[in-house]
Amino acid sequence: MAVYAIGDVQGCYKSLRKLIKFTGFKSAKDQLWFCGDLVNRGPQSADVLRYIMDLGDSAVCVLGNHDLNLLAVANGCRETKAYDTLEEVLNAADSVEMLDWLRKRPFFHRSDEYRACMVHAGIYPAWSIKKAETLAKEVQRVLRKGDYKSFLKKMYGNYPAYWDNTLEGWDRLRFITNTMTRMRYLDTSGALELDLKCAPGRQPPGFHPWFNVEGKRKPSWKVIFGHWSTLGLHWQNNAICLDSGCLWGGKLTAVRIDIPKPQFFSQRCKKTM
């Protein structure tokens, strides 16, 4: 079985289908991993969701910040932004089915067989992979409950900025969510800096990419993530960023992870923003 992980699709359905064809993926025997942000800003978010849903067990997806944004907007917990392109999903006849499927996706995926895990933004350096998986399930359980709208209302905000095992309630869930769906940089004290979006090398002094901060993550494990289009395709300390800016006229990128040396595939994209 071949396993291909794919970066942020964000509604770029045509590019996705071309990339998948290029990889040689066979749904009967292979698997696709999607590292979040399936929807928004691009032109065909509904088609992306329907296609991946139809793949069934051949697809694994984790939630990204744009996926959570769609759920929040759909449930009246957040206003749409100027560049959102969510109407196609919200107004579709099968909107309820798509939203329900999306809400039940995990925040973190782990494979012991391939010594690889996937998360949309990253792993907080103080967490081991096992710890990250456990914390992700805390948020996942809340989002899958009947009162999930309460979480969607409370998840936004940049605080707390520091992790503490004693964090409780919404503060705890918000920190986990921010780390896994929004994180790029930390400062020297270990605080999340969620407003910096620039490429490494352009950040102010005292801030470091999360994957450059020494922590408990096993360096022998591959961490697949997206979210960081200014970083682009990047492989460092066994952390592999696959957000290569498809939405901005860059590329949509996949990596095959079931083989000893990762193999990359890219598909050029038309700018939609």
C-alpha positions in Angstrom: 0.0 0.0 0.0 1.2 3.5 -0.9 0.5 6.4 1.4 0.5 9.9 0.1 0.1 13.0 2.3 -1.3 16.1 0.7 -1.0 19.8 1.7 -3.7 22.4 2.1 -6.2 22.0 -0.7 -8.5 25.0 0.2 -11.1 24.3 -2.4 -8.7 23.8 -5.3 -10.5 20.7 -6.6 -9.1 20.6 -10.1 -5.5 20.8 -8.9 -6.2 18.1 -6.3 -7.5 15.7 -8.9 -4.5 16.4 -11.2 -2.1 15.8 -8.3 -3.7 12.6 -7.3 -3.6 11.3 -10.8 0.1 12.2 -11.0 1.0 10.2 -7.9 -0.5 7.0 -9.3 -2.9 6.7 -6.3 -5.2 3.7 -6.4 -8.2 4.0 -4.1 -8.6 0.2 -3.9 -5.2 -0.3 -2.2 -3.6 3.0 -1.4 -4.3 5.8 1.2 -4.4 9.6 1.1 -3.6 11.7 4.1 -4.9 15.3 4.1 -3.3 17.7 6.6 -6.2 20.1 6.9 -7.7 23.2 5.3 -9.7 21.2 2.8 -12.0 24.3 2.3 -12.2 28.0 1.8 -10.7 30.7 -0.3 -10.6 28.4 -3.4 -13.4 27.9 -5.9 -14.7 24.4 -5.3 -14.7 23.5 -1.6 -17.9 21.4 -1.9 -16.4 19.3 -4.6 -13.3 18.7 -2.5 -15.3 17.6 0.4 -17.5 15.3 -1.6 -14.6 13.7 -3.3 -12.7 12.9 -0.1 -15.9 11.7 1.6 -16.4 9.3 -1.2 -12.9 7.8 -0.7 -14.1 6.4 2.6 -11.3 4.6 4.5 -8.9 5.4 1.7 -8.6 8.9 3.1 -7.5 10.3 6.4 -8.0 14.0 7.2 -7.2 16.2 10.1 -8.9 19.5 10.8 -7.3 22.9 9.9 -8.2 26.4 10.9 -10.2 27.0 7.7 -12.2 23.8 8.3 -13.0 25.0 11.8 -13.9 28.4 10.4 -16.5 26.8 8.1 -18.0 24.9 11.0 -18.2 28.1 13.1 -19.8 30.1 10.3 -22.3 27.3 9.5 -23.4 27.3 13.2 -23.7 31.0 13.6 -20.6 31.3 15.8 -18.6 33.5 13.5 -19.2 36.0 10.7 -17.8 35.3 7.3 -14.7 37.2 6.2 -14.1 39.2 3.0 -12.2 36.4 1.3 -14.2 33.5 2.5 -15.8 31.3 -0.2 -18.0 29.1 1.9 -21.4 29.7 0.3 -21.0 26.7 -2.0 -20.9 24.4 1.0 -23.4 26.3 3.1 -26.0 26.4 0.4 -25.5 22.9 -1.0 -28.4 20.4 -0.8 -25.9 18.0 1.0 -24.6 20.7 3.3 -25.7 18.9 6.5 -23.9 15.7 5.5 -20.7 17.5 4.5 -20.6 19.6 7.7 -21.3 16.6 9.9 -18.6 14.6 8.3 -16.1 17.5 8.7 -17.0 18.0 12.3 -16.0 14.4 13.1 -12.5 14.5 11.6 -9.6 14.2 14.1 -7.1 16.9 15.0 -4.2 14.5 14.9 -3.3 11.2 13.1 -0.6 8.8 13.9 0.8 5.7 12.2 3.3 3.5 14.2 3.8 1.5 11.0 5.3 4.4 9.1 6.6 6.3 12.1 4.7 9.3 11.0 2.0 11.6 12.3 0.0 14.4 10.8 -1.4 17.6 12.2 -2.4 20.8 10.5 0.0 23.3 12.1 2.4 21.5 14.4 3.3 19.9 17.7 4.1 22.0 20.7 7.7 21.3 21.5 7.0 20.4 25.2 4.7 17.6 24.0 5.7 14.1 22.9 3.9 12.6 20.0 1.9 10.4 22.4 1.0 13.5 24.5 -0.1 15.4 21.4 -2.3 12.6 20.3 -3.9 12.4 23.8 -4.6 16.1 23.9 -6.0 16.2 20.4 -8.5 13.6 21.4 -9.7 15.9 24.3 -10.7 18.5 21.7 -12.0 15.9 19.3 -14.4 14.5 21.9 -15.9 18.0 22.6 -16.4 18.8 18.9 -18.2 15.5 18.4 -20.7 16.1 21.3 -24.2 17.4 20.9 -23.2 20.7 22.5 -20.3 21.3 20.1 -21.5 24.8 19.3 -20.2 25.9 22.7 -16.7 24.9 21.7 -17.0 26.7 18.4 -18.0 29.9 20.2 -15.1 29.7 22.7 -12.3 28.4 20.6 -11.2 31.8 19.2 -8.6 34.0 20.9 -4.8 34.0 21.3 -4.7 33.2 25.0 -3.5 31.4 27.0 -0.1 31.6 25.2 1.7 29.2 27.5 1.0 25.5 28.0 0.5 24.3 31.6 -0.7 20.8 32.4 -3.1 22.3 35.0 -5.0 24.3 32.3 -8.7 23.5 32.4 -11.9 24.2 30.5 -12.0 26.4 27.5 -8.5 27.7 28.1 -7.1 24.2 27.8 -9.1 23.4 24.7 -8.2 26.7 23.1 -4.5 26.3 23.6 -4.6 22.8 22.1 -6.7 24.0 19.2 -4.4 27.0 18.5 -1.3 24.8 18.7 -2.6 22.2 16.3 -4.4 24.5 13.8 -2.7 27.9 14.0 0.9 27.7 15.4 3.9 28.8 13.4 6.3 30.6 15.8 7.1 30.5 19.5 9.1 33.1 21.5 12.1 32.2 23.6 10.0 31.7 26.6 7.8 29.1 24.8 4.8 31.3 24.3 2.7 31.0 21.1 3.0 33.9 18.7 0.0 33.4 16.5 0.1 36.7 14.5 3.4 36.1 12.7 2.9 34.6 9.3 6.2 35.4 7.5 8.8 33.0 6.3 11.6 32.0 8.7 14.4 34.5 8.4 12.0 37.5 8.3 10.6 37.2 11.8 11.6 39.6 14.6 14.4 38.6 16.9 13.4 36.2 19.6 10.9 34.1 17.6 11.6 30.6 16.3 9.6 28.1 14.1 8.1 25.5 16.3 10.0 22.7 14.6 13.3 24.4 15.5 12.6 24.5 19.2 14.1 21.6 21.2 11.4 19.4 22.8 10.1 16.0 23.4 9.1 15.1 19.8 11.0 12.0 18.6 13.3 13.1 15.8 13.0 9.7 14.1 9.3 10.3 13.5 8.0 12.3 10.5 5.6 15.1 11.3 3.5 16.0 8.3 1.9 19.5 8.5 0.6 22.4 6.4 -0.8 25.8 7.3 2.4 27.8 6.5 2.3 28.9 2.9 5.1 31.4 3.3 7.3 28.5 4.5 6.3 26.4 1.5 7.5 22.9 0.9 10.1 22.4 3.7 11.7 19.4 5.3 13.7 20.0 8.5 14.2 18.0 11.6 11.9 15.4 10.1 9.1 17.9 10.1 7.6 18.2 6.6 5.5 21.2 5.6 3.3 20.6 2.5 1.6 23.9 2.2 3.2 25.2 -1.0 0.7 27.9 -1.7 -1.6 26.3 -4.2 -4.2 29.0 -3.4 -1.8 31.8 -4.2 -0.7 30.4 -7.6 2.0 28.1 -6.2 1.8 24.3 -6.1 -0.3 21.6 -4.4 2.2 19.1 -3.0 2.0 15.5 -1.9 4.7 13.3 -0.3 4.8 9.5 -0.2 5.6 8.4 3.3 5.5 4.6 3.3 8.9 4.3 1.8 12.3 4.9 3.5 13.0 8.2 1.7 10.0 10.4 1.2 9.1 11.0 -2.5 7.5 14.4 -3.4 4.9 15.2 -6.1 3.7 18.7 -7.1 1.0 20.2 -9.3 1.2 23.8 -10.4 -2.0 25.8 -9.6 -3.8 28.8 -10.9 -3.9 31.8 -8.5 -7.4 32.1 -7.0 -6.7 34.8 -4.5 
